[in-house]
Amino acid sequence: MISDESKLSSAVASLSMEGLTVTEEEIQLAKKCLRHEITYDDAVKLLIAKYSVSSC
C-alpha cells in the first residue's frame, strides 16, 4: 500500500510538471487533512480566502 506521504509527494510532483507551484504552507495543510485534523471543506475555504482578491 502506498503511504499518504508518497501520495502527497506524487501529487506535488504532478502539479510541478504542469507548471504549478505548491507552497510548504499548502503541503502542511494537505498533511493536516490526511491526519484528519481539518476537513477538506475547511481546507478549501482557507485556500479560497487566501488566494481570493477582494474587490473592495
C-alpha positions as CSV (number, residue, x, y, z in Angstrom):
1,M,0.0,0.0,0.0
2,I,1.3,3.5,-0.9
3,S,1.7,5.8,2.1
4,D,-0.1,9.2,2.4
5,E,3.3,10.9,2.2
6,S,4.1,9.2,-1.0
7,K,0.7,10.1,-2.5
8,L,1.2,13.7,-1.5
9,S,4.7,13.8,-3.0
10,S,3.4,12.3,-6.2
11,A,0.6,15.0,-6.3
12,V,3.1,17.8,-5.7
13,A,5.4,16.4,-8.5
14,S,2.4,16.1,-10.9
15,L,1.4,19.7,-10.2
16,S,5.1,20.8,-10.7
17,M,5.2,19.1,-14.1
18,E,2.1,21.1,-15.0
19,G,3.9,24.3,-14.0
20,L,2.1,24.9,-10.8
21,T,3.9,25.6,-7.6
22,V,2.8,24.2,-4.2
23,T,4.0,26.1,-1.2
24,E,5.2,24.5,2.0
25,E,2.1,26.0,3.7
26,E,-0.2,24.2,1.3
27,I,1.7,20.9,1.8
28,Q,1.2,21.3,5.6
29,L,-2.5,22.0,5.0
30,A,-2.7,18.8,3.0
31,K,-1.0,16.8,5.7
32,K,-3.5,18.2,8.3
33,C,-6.3,16.9,6.0
34,L,-4.6,13.5,5.7
35,R,-4.3,13.3,9.5
36,H,-8.0,14.4,9.9
37,E,-7.0,17.5,11.8
38,I,-9.0,19.6,9.4
39,T,-11.8,18.8,6.9
40,Y,-11.2,19.0,3.2
41,D,-14.0,21.5,3.0
42,D,-12.3,23.7,5.6
43,A,-9.0,23.5,3.8
44,V,-10.6,24.6,0.5
45,K,-12.3,27.5,2.3
46,L,-8.9,28.6,3.7
47,L,-7.3,28.4,0.3
48,I,-10.1,30.3,-1.4
49,A,-9.8,33.0,1.3
50,K,-6.0,33.1,0.9
51,Y,-6.0,33.4,-2.9
52,S,-9.2,35.4,-3.5
53,V,-8.7,39.1,-4.3
54,S,-11.1,41.4,-2.6
55,S,-12.8,43.9,-4.9
56,C,-13.3,46.4,-2.1
